[in-house]
Amino acid sequence: MNTAVKKTTIGGQALIEGLMMRGPDLTAMGVRAPDGQITMETWATSPGAKPWYKKAPVIRGVFNMIDSQVLGFKCLMKSADLAGMEEEEPSRFEKWLAKTFHADLSVIVSTVAVVMGVVLALLLFMVAPTGLSSLLRPVVGSSMALSFIEGGIKLSLFILYLWATSRMKEMRRVYEYHGAEHKTIACYEAGKPLTVENIRGFTRFHPRCGTSFLVLVLLISILLFSVVTWTNPLVRVLLKLALLPLVVGLSYEVIRLAGRYNNPLTRIVSAPGLWIQRLTTREPDDDQLEVAIAVMKLVIPQDKDADIW
């Protein structure tokens, strides 16, 4: 069941034992605490008017993605605390960092984790595919063919990474909450009351999803980077880095269109991302759906038209 009577701008992110949902007026997160209670928190989504660069087509994609990543990471770290995950004793190096920079240890660790994550992603999905493809230059004479081989390597690494994380016990629950998020939004878009019984029958796949966005980034990057020179692998990587904001901006506009319209073209565009979501979503249990319902209800605006695309 996935018939929609409206397309909402409300979206979210799976957390550790919970969810974050972002509505037009309020953003909320809910986490199932060890005692079984749902800990809730809300705050204003966008205090004040949006600056021009968050509204301008293509440009807004880069800034909105950065905002989403920062917010998502903060909520993820907070959910770990609320869910009662055990914290390891800080190492001597971590204590030295906190003392030297006069900052909260959790802020330092989070910042380092984000930086390392970005560096690892660039190495895995940009530098490594270029390096491996360059080894085939003596055999493959066509630059276009090399570009698509590079793209194939990039997609393969991405799918392998998602498959590996889906096998991790710790990530299974997160992916179940991801499914709960999608099913709850689908139920809301269909105009049905948000109950566990109603939500169970809806799909766990949604075209306007972070997974689909990443797939679009990869596919659009393959097309754009196919015109980038292969003369020097280092120059190629630097040029790809320079084009990355454009890739992100274009992907953002495409995912918006896919989430807003339902026609043959948008269904074709959404198909790869929906397929990959089979790795990043799982069917949730009723307790997880209850958390999704509680969070969703907090961010639905009083003005029924405020969240329409």
C-alpha positions in Angstrom: 0.0 0.0 0.0 1.6 3.3 -1.1 -1.2 5.5 -2.6 -0.4 9.1 -1.7 -3.0 11.8 -1.3 -0.3 14.4 -0.6 3.5 14.8 -0.8 5.0 16.0 2.4 8.2 17.8 3.0 8.6 16.1 6.4 11.7 13.8 6.5 13.8 12.2 9.1 16.7 10.1 10.1 17.0 6.8 12.0 19.0 7.0 15.2 20.1 4.6 17.9 16.8 3.2 19.3 14.9 6.1 17.9 14.2 8.6 15.2 14.6 12.3 14.3 11.9 14.0 12.2 12.1 17.4 10.6 8.9 19.3 9.9 8.3 22.8 8.5 7.9 24.3 12.0 9.3 21.8 14.5 12.0 19.2 14.5 11.7 16.3 17.0 13.6 13.3 18.1 12.4 10.4 20.2 14.5 7.6 21.7 13.4 4.4 23.5 15.2 4.5 26.8 16.3 1.3 28.6 13.3 1.5 30.9 11.0 1.4 27.9 9.9 5.0 28.0 10.1 7.2 24.9 12.3 10.3 25.6 11.2 13.2 23.4 12.7 16.5 22.5 11.6 19.3 20.1 13.0 22.5 18.7 12.3 25.0 16.0 13.3 23.8 12.5 14.4 27.1 11.0 14.7 30.0 13.4 14.1 33.1 11.4 13.9 33.5 7.6 16.0 31.3 5.4 19.0 33.0 3.8 19.1 33.2 0.0 21.7 30.5 -0.5 19.4 28.0 1.2 16.6 28.8 -1.2 18.4 29.2 -4.6 18.2 26.1 -6.8 21.3 23.9 -6.9 23.2 26.1 -4.5 20.7 25.3 -1.7 21.5 21.6 -2.0 25.1 21.9 -0.7 24.1 24.0 2.3 21.0 22.0 3.2 23.0 18.8 2.9 25.7 20.1 5.3 23.0 21.3 7.8 21.3 17.9 7.6 24.5 16.0 8.2 25.5 18.2 11.2 22.1 17.9 12.7 21.9 14.2 12.1 25.2 13.5 13.6 24.3 15.5 16.8 21.1 13.7 17.1 22.8 10.3 16.6 25.3 11.1 19.4 22.6 12.2 21.7 20.5 9.1 21.0 23.4 6.9 22.0 23.4 8.6 25.4 19.6 8.4 25.8 19.5 4.8 24.7 22.0 3.9 27.5 24.9 2.8 25.5 28.0 2.3 27.6 30.7 4.9 27.2 34.4 3.9 27.2 36.8 5.6 29.5 38.5 8.4 27.6 42.1 7.7 26.5 45.0 9.8 27.7 45.2 11.3 24.3 41.5 12.3 24.4 42.0 13.8 27.8 45.0 15.8 26.5 43.0 17.1 23.6 40.2 18.3 25.9 42.7 20.0 28.3 44.7 21.6 25.5 41.8 23.0 23.5 39.6 23.8 26.5 36.6 22.1 24.9 34.1 19.4 25.9 35.5 16.0 25.1 32.4 14.8 23.3 32.6 17.8 21.0 36.2 17.1 20.2 35.6 13.4 19.6 32.5 14.2 17.4 34.5 16.7 15.3 37.3 14.2 14.8 34.9 11.5 13.9 33.2 13.7 11.3 36.5 14.8 9.7 37.7 11.2 9.6 34.5 10.1 8.1 34.7 12.7 5.3 38.3 11.8 4.6 37.5 8.1 4.5 34.6 8.7 2.2 36.7 10.7 -0.2 39.4 8.1 -0.2 37.0 5.2 -0.7 34.6 6.7 -3.3 36.8 9.2 -5.1 40.5 8.5 -4.8 40.4 4.7 -4.8 38.2 4.3 -7.9 40.4 6.8 -9.8 43.6 5.0 -8.8 42.2 1.5 -9.7 40.8 2.7 -13.0 44.1 4.4 -13.9 45.8 1.0 -13.8 43.7 0.0 -16.9 44.8 3.0 -19.0 47.4 1.0 -21.0 44.6 -1.5 -21.9 41.6 0.7 -22.2 42.3 3.6 -24.6 39.0 5.4 -24.3 38.6 8.0 -21.6 34.9 7.6 -21.6 35.2 3.8 -21.1 37.7 4.5 -18.2 35.2 6.9 -16.6 32.4 4.3 -16.7 34.8 1.6 -15.3 35.6 4.0 -12.5 31.9 4.6 -11.9 31.3 0.8 -11.8 34.0 0.5 -9.2 32.5 3.4 -7.2 29.0 1.8 -7.2 30.4 -1.6 -6.3 32.3 -0.2 -3.3 29.2 1.7 -2.2 26.9 -1.4 -2.4 29.6 -3.5 -0.7 29.8 -1.0 2.1 26.1 -0.9 2.6 25.9 -4.7 2.5 28.6 -5.0 5.1 26.9 -2.5 7.5 23.6 -4.3 7.0 25.2 -7.5 8.4 26.3 -5.7 11.6 24.1 -6.5 14.6 24.3 -2.9 15.9 23.1 -1.5 12.5 20.2 -3.8 12.2 18.1 -1.9 14.7 19.0 1.4 13.1 17.9 0.1 9.7 14.6 -1.1 11.3 14.0 2.4 12.6 14.8 3.7 9.1 12.0 1.4 7.8 9.7 2.7 10.5 10.4 6.3 9.4 9.5 5.6 5.8 6.4 3.5 6.6 5.1 6.2 9.0 5.6 9.0 6.4 3.9 6.9 3.7 0.9 6.3 6.0 0.7 10.1 6.7 1.0 10.9 3.0 -1.9 8.4 2.3 -4.1 10.4 4.7 -4.5 7.4 7.1 -4.6 7.8 10.9 -1.2 7.1 12.4 -1.7 3.9 14.2 0.5 0.8 14.3 -2.1 -1.3 12.6 -2.4 1.2 9.6 1.4 1.7 9.3 2.3 -2.0 9.1 0.8 -2.3 5.6 2.8 0.5 4.0 6.1 0.2 2.2 9.4 0.7 3.9 10.8 2.3 0.7 10.5 6.0 -0.1 11.8 8.0 -3.1 12.9 11.0 -0.9 15.5 9.2 1.2 19.1 9.8 2.1 20.0 6.5 0.5 18.4 7.5 -2.7 20.1 10.9 -2.5 23.5 9.2 -2.2 22.8 6.9 -5.2 21.9 10.0 -7.3 25.1 11.7 -6.2 27.0 8.6 -7.4 25.1 8.3 -10.7 25.3 12.1 -11.5 29.0 12.2 -10.6 29.6 9.3 -13.1 28.1 11.4 -15.9 29.7 14.7 -15.0 33.1 13.2 -14.2 33.2 11.4 -17.6 34.3 14.7 -19.2 37.2 15.3 -16.6 40.7 14.7 -17.9 42.6 11.5 -17.4 45.9 13.1 -18.2 47.0 13.0 -14.6 45.1 11.0 -11.8 45.9 13.6 -9.2 44.6 16.5 -11.4 41.5 14.3 -12.1 40.8 13.9 -8.3 41.3 17.6 -7.7 38.9 18.5 -10.6 36.4 16.1 -9.2 36.6 17.7 -5.8 35.9 21.1 -7.4 32.9 19.7 -9.2 31.5 17.9 -6.1 29.3 20.9 -4.9 27.7 20.9 -8.4 27.0 17.2 -8.2 25.5 17.5 -4.7 23.4 20.5 -5.8 22.0 18.8 -8.9 21.3 15.6 -6.9 19.3 17.6 -4.4 17.1 19.1 -7.1 16.5 15.7 -8.6 15.6 14.1 -5.3 13.1 16.9 -4.6 11.4 16.3 -8.0 11.3 12.6 -7.3 9.7 13.2 -3.9 7.2 15.7 -5.3 5.9 14.0 -8.4 4.9 10.5 -9.3 5.2 9.9 -13.1 7.1 7.5 -15.3 10.2 9.7 -15.4 10.5 10.2 -11.6 9.8 6.5 -11.1 12.8 5.6 -13.3 14.9 8.1 -11.5 13.9 6.7 -8.1 14.2 3.1 -9.0 18.0 2.6 -8.2 17.7 4.3 -4.8 14.6 2.3 -3.9 16.4 -0.9 -4.8 19.4 0.0 -2.7 17.0 0.8 0.2 16.6 -3.0 0.5 20.0 -2.9 2.2 19.4 0.2 4.4 15.9 -0.5 5.6 14.3 -3.4 7.4 10.8 -4.2 8.6 10.3 -2.6 12.0 8.5 -4.1 15.0 5.5 -2.5 16.8 7.7 -0.8 19.5 9.7 0.9 16.8 6.5 2.1 15.0 5.3 3.5 18.2 8.4 5.7 18.5 8.0 6.8 14.8 4.3 7.7 15.4 5.2 9.7 18.6 7.9 11.7 16.8 5.8 12.2 13.6 2.9 13.6 15.5 5.1 16.3 17.0 6.2 17.7 13.7 3.0 17.7 11.7 2.1 21.4 11.3 -1.2 22.9 12.4 -1.6 24.4 8.9 -2.3 21.3 6.8 -0.8 22.9 3.7 2.5 24.0 5.3 4.3 20.8 4.6 3.1 20.2 1.0 5.7 20.2 -1.7 
